[in-house]
Amino acid sequence: MTADHYAALGLAANATLADIKKAYRQKAAFYHPDRNAAPDAAQRFQAVQKAYDVLSNDTARQAYDDNRRRNLLDDPLQTAQEIWRTYAQGILPS
């Protein structure tokens, strides 16, 4: 499955442009490799940048949202399994 740009910014799919900009600034400042020594900081910073590039552009965001809906409908069984797997990992103790 492709990267979820909304999750990269910690937003819901109905976020406004102002919400997107605010979340981008916060996440970019946190994950910037010059400020964050974590080994995956650069990779997360790039994911945040890509998410902002897509979600802040109306045309790109519409295409991304359409693709998300289409993917949900193309393979609903796989989508449901991923949802339950994520739910189980977040709720059930390891």
C-alpha positions in Angstrom: 0.0 0.0 0.0 1.3 3.5 -0.8 2.1 6.0 1.9 -0.8 7.7 3.6 -0.1 11.4 3.3 -2.8 12.3 5.9 -1.2 9.9 8.4 2.2 11.4 7.7 0.9 14.8 8.8 -1.4 13.4 11.6 -4.5 14.7 9.9 -8.0 13.5 9.0 -9.0 13.4 5.3 -11.3 16.4 5.8 -8.5 18.7 7.0 -8.5 22.3 5.8 -5.5 23.9 4.0 -4.8 25.8 7.2 -4.7 22.5 9.1 -2.3 21.0 6.5 0.1 24.0 6.7 0.1 24.0 10.5 0.7 20.2 10.7 3.4 20.4 8.1 5.3 23.1 10.0 5.1 21.2 13.2 6.2 17.8 11.7 8.9 19.3 9.5 10.4 21.1 12.5 10.3 18.0 14.6 11.7 15.6 11.9 14.2 17.9 10.3 17.5 16.0 10.3 19.4 18.9 11.7 17.2 18.9 14.8 16.4 15.2 15.2 19.1 12.6 15.7 16.9 9.6 15.1 18.1 7.3 12.3 14.8 7.6 10.4 14.4 11.4 10.8 15.5 12.1 7.2 13.1 9.5 5.8 10.2 10.8 7.9 11.1 14.4 7.0 10.9 13.5 3.3 7.5 11.8 3.9 6.2 14.9 5.5 7.4 17.1 2.6 5.9 14.8 0.1 2.6 14.7 2.0 2.5 18.5 2.1 3.4 18.8 -1.6 0.4 16.6 -2.5 -2.2 17.8 0.0 -1.5 21.5 -0.4 -2.1 21.4 -4.1 -5.8 21.2 -4.9 -5.4 19.2 -8.1 -2.9 16.7 -6.6 -5.0 16.4 -3.5 -8.2 15.6 -5.5 -6.3 13.0 -7.5 -4.8 11.5 -4.3 -8.3 11.4 -2.6 -9.8 9.8 -5.7 -7.1 7.1 -5.7 -7.6 6.4 -2.0 -11.3 5.8 -2.5 -10.7 3.7 -5.6 -8.1 1.6 -3.8 -10.5 1.0 -0.9 -13.1 -0.2 -3.3 -10.7 -2.3 -5.5 -9.7 -4.7 -2.8 -12.0 -4.3 0.2 -10.9 -7.6 1.8 -7.2 -6.4 1.9 -8.3 -3.0 3.2 -10.4 -4.6 6.0 -7.5 -6.9 7.0 -5.1 -3.9 7.1 -7.6 -1.9 9.3 -8.1 -4.8 11.7 -4.3 -5.5 11.8 -3.6 -1.9 12.7 -6.4 -1.9 15.2 -5.2 -5.0 16.9 -1.6 -3.7 17.1 -2.7 -0.5 18.6 -5.2 -1.9 21.1 -4.1 -5.4 22.1 -1.0 -5.7 24.3 2.1 -7.2 22.6 
